[in-house]
Amino acid sequence: MKVAIMTQPLGANYGGIMQAWALQQVLKGAGHEPVTIDRRSDAKGLIYNAARLSYRTLQKMLGKRQAPVNFERYLPYIQKNTQAFIAQHLSMSELLDSTAKLKAHFEREDYDAVIVGSDQTWRPRYSPNIENYFLDFLQGCEMARISYASSFGVDCWEFNKAQTKRCAKLAKLFDAISVREDSGIELCRIHLGVDAEHVLDPTMLMDRGDYEQLIGLQRLRKQHEGMFVYFLDGTFEKNYLADKLGEEIGESVFGYGSDILDDNYALIDMGRNVMPDPRDWLAGFANSKFVLTDSFHGVIFSILFNKSFLVVDNKARGSARMDSLLRSFSVSERLLEHADVGAAVSLINKEIDYSRLHSYLDVARNRSNRFIRLNIFGENDA
């Protein structure tokens, strides 16, 4: 079966890349042919680009902008390692930067099914075109429509009235819907008028051994043990917390900087702004004793590699997804509301009962795999 996957644009975010890789691995393991759709933001016209350049130039002159006015030209260099990983390890469509191109692609390719997910595919502010992620371009096409672990990111409704009306109509055309956060079940019921099931992020369908095989022996134990720090949104307070926590527990601190998710970023040293290979990022979790993060997938890989971890609340990215994840595995106490050194020191050495946690994970995996077997593979669960 040839399966299209609609997810967020890949390249600038490690968690997004790894969930896309994991879902493809699950589908390939069952003998199917997955293709991740490379849906990007709509191409802009000359007038828009000229206006944006003028605005950025003015902001730069006023000292309100750190990044170069032509920030986008640096992205291929910044993302060269992540894009190389994607090219080597994922099956991708051609770049599609409009609904018309997306529709033409699906008319040309002979897909049997389309899966929307994972990541925050159902968050309007993050998706290139929210109605595309409810498959508005498939009118008149006969194929299975599945949502696997789609996320709203937050536990409140961010759609406007027109989006809600249109997406509610489209959601009812899906054959099956699952969401990544438990709060998403209620959002689907109240605002879209559909039932949804709570499943795991695709990264958690794979186990530690799968990721160690991907990382490779050369990268495993290549780095010294210590505290691995991964912040999506680095701040003075978070960086201070990392340094002080490392001092207090007597561990060296190592890690990688923020993902490049927008253009408000100062390119001081181009070499330092290049994103490492995702396998090096994964090795950071594998080779560490402790993890400090503000990332949803940072927590996931801490759990998969049995690490003692702390997560600083990152409300801008959506607290609901973090709350749901931590609550599902009974580790909500690992969440720091603020970059509090005292609280972090008292928590970091508190042992996590991974035997109990992995028993929860096994149950959740079985439930998630059952959803996939029944709704994507079409297998009878009898």
C-alpha positions in Angstrom: 0.0 0.0 0.0 1.3 3.4 -0.9 0.8 5.9 1.9 1.1 9.7 1.9 2.0 11.4 5.2 1.1 15.0 5.8 3.2 16.5 8.6 4.9 19.8 9.4 7.8 21.0 7.2 11.0 19.2 8.1 14.5 20.4 8.6 14.5 23.0 11.3 13.3 20.8 14.2 14.8 17.5 15.5 11.6 16.3 17.0 9.7 16.8 13.8 12.3 14.9 11.8 12.4 12.0 14.2 8.7 11.5 14.4 8.5 11.5 10.6 11.3 8.9 10.5 9.7 6.8 13.1 6.3 6.7 11.4 7.9 5.8 8.1 9.8 3.0 9.9 6.5 1.6 11.3 4.9 1.6 7.8 7.9 0.2 6.0 8.1 -2.6 8.7 4.6 -3.6 7.7 5.5 -3.8 4.1 4.0 -0.5 2.9 5.5 2.4 0.9 5.3 5.7 2.8 6.0 9.1 1.3 6.2 12.2 3.5 4.6 15.2 1.7 7.0 18.1 1.6 4.3 20.8 2.1 5.9 24.2 2.6 4.4 27.6 3.2 2.8 29.2 0.1 5.2 30.9 -2.3 5.1 34.7 -1.9 4.9 37.2 -4.7 7.3 40.0 -5.6 5.2 42.7 -3.8 5.1 40.7 -0.6 8.8 40.0 -0.6 9.7 43.7 -1.3 7.5 44.8 1.5 9.0 42.3 3.9 12.5 43.3 2.9 11.7 47.0 3.5 10.1 46.3 6.9 13.1 44.2 8.0 15.5 46.8 6.9 13.7 49.4 8.9 13.7 47.1 12.0 17.4 46.6 11.6 18.1 50.3 11.4 16.0 50.9 14.6 18.0 48.2 16.4 14.9 46.0 16.8 16.1 43.1 14.7 19.1 40.8 15.2 18.9 38.6 12.2 20.0 39.6 8.7 17.3 41.0 6.5 17.9 38.2 4.0 17.8 35.5 6.7 16.3 32.8 4.4 19.4 32.7 2.2 21.3 31.1 5.2 18.8 28.3 5.9 20.3 25.8 3.4 23.7 26.2 5.2 22.2 26.1 8.7 20.1 23.0 7.9 22.6 21.2 5.7 23.1 18.3 8.2 19.4 17.9 8.9 18.5 18.0 5.2 21.2 15.5 4.4 19.7 13.2 7.0 16.2 13.6 5.6 17.5 12.9 2.0 19.2 9.7 3.2 16.7 8.3 5.6 13.2 9.5 4.5 11.1 9.1 1.4 9.9 12.5 0.5 7.8 14.1 -2.2 8.9 17.0 -4.3 8.6 20.4 -2.6 5.0 21.6 -2.7 4.4 25.3 -1.9 0.7 25.8 -2.8 -2.6 24.0 -2.5 -2.7 23.7 -6.3 0.6 21.9 -6.4 -0.5 19.6 -3.6 -3.7 18.7 -5.4 -1.8 18.0 -8.6 0.6 15.8 -6.8 -2.1 13.6 -5.3 -3.9 13.4 -8.7 -0.7 12.2 -10.3 0.4 9.8 -7.6 -1.5 6.6 -6.9 -1.8 6.7 -3.1 -4.0 4.3 -1.3 -4.2 6.2 2.0 -3.1 9.5 3.5 -2.1 10.0 7.2 -2.1 13.4 8.8 0.3 13.6 11.7 2.2 13.7 13.9 3.5 16.9 15.5 1.3 20.1 15.7 -0.3 19.6 12.4 -3.6 20.8 13.6 -2.3 24.1 15.1 -3.2 26.9 12.7 -0.3 29.1 13.6 2.2 26.3 12.8 0.7 24.7 9.7 1.4 26.1 6.2 -2.3 25.8 5.4 -4.6 24.4 8.1 -7.3 23.2 5.7 -4.7 21.2 3.8 -4.1 19.3 7.0 -7.7 18.4 7.0 -7.3 17.2 3.4 -9.4 19.9 1.7 -7.5 19.2 -1.6 -8.8 15.6 -1.8 -12.4 16.4 -2.9 -13.6 13.7 -5.1 -10.6 11.4 -4.4 -11.3 7.9 -2.9 -8.7 6.9 -0.4 -8.4 6.2 3.3 -8.0 9.3 5.4 -6.4 8.8 8.8 -5.2 11.1 11.5 -2.3 9.6 13.6 -1.3 11.5 16.6 -2.2 14.9 15.3 -1.7 17.7 17.8 -3.4 21.0 18.5 -0.4 21.8 20.8 -2.6 23.6 23.3 -5.8 22.8 25.2 -7.7 25.8 24.0 -9.2 26.4 20.5 -7.1 28.6 18.2 -9.1 28.2 15.0 -11.2 31.2 13.8 -14.9 30.7 12.9 -14.3 30.1 9.2 -11.6 27.6 9.9 -13.7 25.8 12.5 -16.7 25.5 10.1 -14.6 24.2 7.2 -12.3 21.9 9.2 -15.2 20.4 11.1 -16.9 19.4 7.8 -13.6 18.0 6.5 -12.9 16.1 9.8 -16.1 14.1 9.4 -14.7 12.7 6.1 -11.8 11.0 8.0 -12.0 7.2 8.4 -10.3 7.4 11.8 -8.9 10.1 14.0 -6.3 9.9 16.8 -4.6 12.7 18.6 -1.3 13.0 20.5 -2.6 14.7 23.7 -5.6 13.7 25.8 -6.9 17.3 25.7 -7.2 16.8 21.9 -10.0 14.3 22.4 -12.3 17.1 23.9 -11.2 19.6 21.3 -12.2 17.2 18.5 -15.5 16.4 20.2 -16.5 20.0 21.0 -15.2 21.9 18.0 -15.0 19.4 15.2 -17.9 17.1 16.2 -15.8 13.9 15.8 -14.5 11.2 18.1 -10.8 10.8 18.6 -8.5 8.3 20.3 -5.4 9.2 22.3 -2.2 7.6 20.9 1.6 7.9 21.3 3.8 10.2 19.3 5.4 8.0 16.5 8.8 8.3 18.2 7.6 6.2 21.1 6.5 3.4 18.8 10.2 2.6 18.3 12.4 1.4 21.2 15.9 2.3 22.4 17.6 -0.4 20.3 16.1 1.1 17.1 17.6 4.5 17.9 20.9 3.0 18.9 21.1 1.2 15.6 20.4 4.5 13.8 22.9 6.4 15.9 25.7 3.9 15.2 28.6 2.7 17.3 30.9 5.5 16.3 28.5 8.1 17.8 27.6 6.1 20.9 29.8 6.9 23.8 31.8 9.3 21.6 30.9 12.2 23.9 31.7 12.4 27.6 29.0 11.6 30.1 27.4 14.6 31.9 24.3 16.7 31.6 22.9 17.0 28.1 21.1 20.3 27.6 18.6 20.8 24.8 16.5 24.0 24.8 14.2 25.0 21.9 14.0 28.5 23.3 17.2 29.4 25.1 17.0 32.3 27.6 19.4 33.8 30.1 17.4 32.2 32.9 17.5 28.7 31.3 21.2 28.9 30.5 22.0 30.1 34.0 20.0 27.1 35.4 22.0 24.7 33.2 25.3 26.1 34.4 24.4 26.2 38.1 22.8 22.8 38.0 25.9 21.3 36.4 28.0 22.9 39.2 25.7 21.6 42.0 25.6 18.0 40.8 29.3 18.0 39.7 28.6 17.2 36.1 30.0 18.7 32.9 27.3 20.4 30.7 27.1 19.8 27.0 24.5 20.2 24.3 23.2 22.0 21.3 21.6 25.4 20.8 18.1 26.2 19.7 16.5 24.9 16.6 16.2 27.6 13.9 12.5 28.0 13.7 12.1 31.6 12.7 14.0 34.5 11.3 14.5 36.5 14.6 18.0 35.0 15.1 21.4 36.6 15.2 23.9 34.9 12.9 27.1 35.8 14.8 29.1 32.7 14.0 27.8 30.8 11.0 29.7 27.6 12.0 28.0 27.6 15.4 24.6 28.0 13.8 24.8 24.9 11.7 22.4 22.3 13.1 24.2 19.0 13.9 23.2 15.7 12.3 20.0 14.3 14.0 22.1 11.2 15.0 24.5 13.4 16.9 21.5 15.0 18.6 20.2 11.5 19.6 23.6 10.5 20.8 23.4 13.4 23.2 20.6 11.7 25.0 22.2 8.2 24.7 25.6 9.3 26.1 24.4 11.5 29.0 23.7 10.9 32.7 21.2 13.6 33.0 19.0 15.7 30.6 17.7 19.3 31.0 15.3 20.4 28.3 12.2 22.5 27.4 11.3 20.3 24.5 8.4 17.7 24.1 10.7 15.4 22.2 13.5 16.1 24.6 11.3 14.5 27.2 10.5 11.5 24.9 14.1 10.6 24.2 15.0 11.1 27.9 12.4 8.5 28.7 13.4 6.1 25.8 17.0 6.2 27.0 16.1 5.9 30.7 17.7 9.2 31.8 17.1 11.3 34.8 15.6 14.4 33.3 14.0 17.8 34.1 11.9 19.9 31.7 11.4 23.6 32.0 7.9 24.6 31.1 7.7 26.2 27.6 4.3 27.8 27.4 5.0 29.4 24.0 5.3 26.0 22.4 2.1 24.7 24.1 2.0 23.4 27.6 -0.9 20.9 27.0 1.3 18.5 25.0 3.9 18.5 27.8 1.4 18.1 30.5 -0.3 15.2 28.7 3.0 13.4 28.1 4.3 13.7 31.7 0.9 12.8 33.2 0.6 9.7 31.0 3.8 8.3 32.5 3.3 9.6 36.0 6.3 11.9 36.0 4.6 15.3 36.2 7.0 16.2 39.1 9.8 16.5 36.5 8.3 19.7 35.2 9.8 23.0 36.4 7.4 25.9 36.1 10.3 28.3 36.2 14.1 28.0 35.8 14.4 27.4 39.6 17.9 26.2 40.6 16.9 25.0 44.0 14.0 23.0 42.8 16.1 21.5 40.0 18.9 20.4 42.4 16.4 18.6 44.6 14.7 16.9 41.7 17.5 15.9 39.4 18.9 13.1 41.7 15.4 11.8 42.4 15.2 8.3 40.9 12.7 7.6 38.2 11.1 4.2 38.4 11.7 3.2 34.8 10.4 -0.3 35.4 7.0 1.1 36.2 7.2 3.8 33.5 8.0 1.3 30.8 5.0 -0.8 31.9 2.9 2.2 31.1 4.7 2.6 27.8 4.0 -1.0 26.9 0.3 -0.5 27.4 0.3 2.8 25.4 2.3 1.1 22.6 -0.2 -1.7 22.4 -3.1 0.7 22.2 -1.4 2.8 19.6 -0.3 -0.1 17.5 -3.8 -1.5 17.6 -5.1 1.8 16.2 -2.5 1.5 13.4 -3.4 -2.2 12.7 -7.1 -1.5 12.5 -7.2 1.8 10.7 -4.1 2.0 8.6 -3.2 -1.6 7.9 -6.8 -2.7 7.8 -6.1 -5.8 9.9 -8.9 -7.5 11.9 -8.0 -7.4 15.6 -9.8 -10.6 16.4 
